[in-house]
Amino acid sequence: MVVIYTYDTKCFLLPLGGYCNIMEWKTITVPRDSRLNGELLFYWGITKNKKLYFQE
């Protein structure tokens, strides 16, 4: 499961398989490690605002 956060509040849960990594070779377990990825997803127009995420 991947949990996606906006920079200040919890936004939504996105369940993904255990081997489904987003924009990273390793599993992101700490939300702050996804900050740059969240900014790129926003810049590319994939998300409506900057988000953080981590995999459980």
DOVONU-426985 format. One record per residue: x, y, z of N, C-alpha, C in turn; residue in one letter; residue number from 1. Coordinates in steps of 0.02 Angstrom, whole numbers, plus 32768, in hexadecimal, padded with zeros to 4 digits. Example, Ala and Ser with C-alpha at 12.3 -4.5 7.8 and 13.67 -1.06 7.14 Angstrom:
2
 neast nnorth  nup caeast canorth caup ceast cnorth  cup type seq
  8294   7EE4 8186   8267    7F1F 8186  8294   7F5B 8186    a   1
  8282   7F90 8162   82AC    7FCB 8165  8285   8002 818A    s   2
END
This chain:
56
 neast nnorth  nup caeast canorth caup ceast cnorth  cup type seq
  802A   7FC5 8000   8000    8000 8000  802D   803E 8000    m   1
  801A   806F 7FDA   803D    80AF 7FD9  8010   80E2 7FF9    v   2
  8029   8108 8028   8004    813D 8048  801E   817F 802C    v   3
  7FF2   81A8 8011   8006    81E8 7FF3  7FED   8221 801F    i   4
  8019   8250 802F   8009    8289 8058  8014   82CA 8031    y   5
  7FEB   82FD 803F   7FFE    8340 8028  8034   8357 8058    t   6
  8053   8390 804C   8089    83A6 8078  8071   83B4 80BE    y   7
  8030   83C3 80C9   801A    83CF 810E  7FE8   839D 8129    d   8
  7FC0   837C 80FF   7F8D    834F 811A  7F8A   830E 80F2    t   9
  7F6C   82DB 8111   7F63    829B 80F0  7F2F   82A3 80B9    k  10
  7F3E   828C 807D   7F11    8298 8044  7EEA   8259 8033    c  11
  7F0A   8223 8020   7EE7    81E6 8010  7F16   81AA 800F    f  12
  7EF9   816E 8010   7F1F    8130 800E  7F19   8112 7FC8    l  13
  7F50   80FB 7FAE   7F51    80DB 7F6C  7F6F   8096 7F74    l  14
  7F46   8061 7F74   7F63    801E 7F7D  7F87   8006 7F3E    p  15
  7FC6   7FF3 7F46   7FEE    7FD6 7F10  800F   7F97 7F28    l  16
  8022   7F6C 7EFA   8043    7F2E 7F0C  8085   7F3A 7F2E    g  17
  809E   7F09 7F51   80DC    7F10 7F77  8119   7F21 7F4D    g  18
  8119   7F10 7F0D   8153    7F1D 7EE3  8149   7F58 7EB5    y  19
  8117   7F81 7EC1   8108    7FBA 7E96  8126   7FF9 7EB3    c  20
  8162   800B 7E9C   8182    8047 7EB4  8171   8081 7E86    n  21
  816A   80BD 7EA1   8159    80F8 7E7B  8197   8124 7E74    i  22
  81B0   812A 7E36   81E8    8158 7E26  8226   814D 7E51    m  23
  8231   8111 7E69   8269    8104 7E95  827A   80BA 7E92    e  24
  82B9   80A8 7E93   82CD    8062 7E91  82C0   8040 7ED4    w  25
  82C5   8067 7F09   82BC    804B 7F4C  8275   805B 7F66    k  26
  8262   8038 7F9A   8222    8046 7FBB  822A   8084 7FE6    t  27
  81FC   80B4 7FDF   81FE    80F1 8007  81D4   80E4 8046    i  28
  81F6   80E5 8080   81D3    80D6 80BF  81CA   8115 80E9    t  29
  81E9   814C 80D7   81E4    818B 80FC  81C9   81C0 80CC    v  30
  8191   81E1 80DB   8174    8211 80AD  81A4   8247 8094    p  31
  81D0   8260 80BE   81FD    8296 80A8  822B   8280 806F    r  32
  8236   823F 8068   8261    8226 8031  823F   822B 7FED    d  33
  81FE   8239 7FEC   81DA    823E 7FAC  81CD   8287 7F98    s  34
  81EB   82B7 7FBB   81DE    82FE 7FAE  81EE   8311 7F65    r  35
  8229   8300 7F4D   823B    8312 7F08  820D   82EF 7ED6    l  36
  81FE   82B0 7EE2   81D0    828B 7EB6  818C   82AD 7EB5    n  37
  8173   82C2 7EEF   8133    82E4 7EF4  8133   8326 7ECD    g  38
  816B   834A 7ED1   8170    8388 7EAB  8171   837B 7E60    e  39
  8193   8346 7E4A   8193    8335 7E03  814E   8320 7DEB    l  40
  812A   82F8 7E12   80E6    82E4 7DFE  80B9   8320 7DF6    l  41
  80C1   8352 7E22   809B    838F 7E1D  80B0   83B8 7DE0    f  42
  80F0   83BF 7DD5   810B    83E5 7D9C  80F4   83C7 7D59    y  43
  80F2   8385 7D55   80DD    8363 7D17  8091   8363 7D0F    w  44
  806C   837C 7D40   8023    837F 7D3C  7FFF   833F 7D4E    g  45
  8022   8311 7D6E   8004    82D1 7D82  7FDA   82D9 7DC0    i  46
  7FF0   8304 7DEE   7FC9    8313 7E2A  7FB6   835D 7E2A    t  47
  7F81   836E 7E4F   7F69    83B3 7E51  7F8F   83DE 7E84    k  48
  7FB1   83BE 7EB3   7FDC    83E2 7EE2  8016   83B4 7EF5    n  49
  8047   83D0 7F17   8082    83A9 7F2A  806E   8377 7F60    k  50
  8085   8339 7F58   8073    8305 7F87  80B0   82DE 7F9E    k  51
  80AB   82C2 7FD9   80DD    8294 7FF3  80BD   824F 7FF6    l  52
  80E6   821B 7FF2   80CA    81D8 7FF7  80FE   81A9 8017    y  53
  80E6   8170 802E   8113    813B 8045  80EF   80F9 803D    f  54
  8115   80C3 803B   80F8    8080 8033  80FA   805C 8076    q  55
  80C2   803B 8085   80BE    8014 80C3  80CC   7FCC 80B5    e  56
END
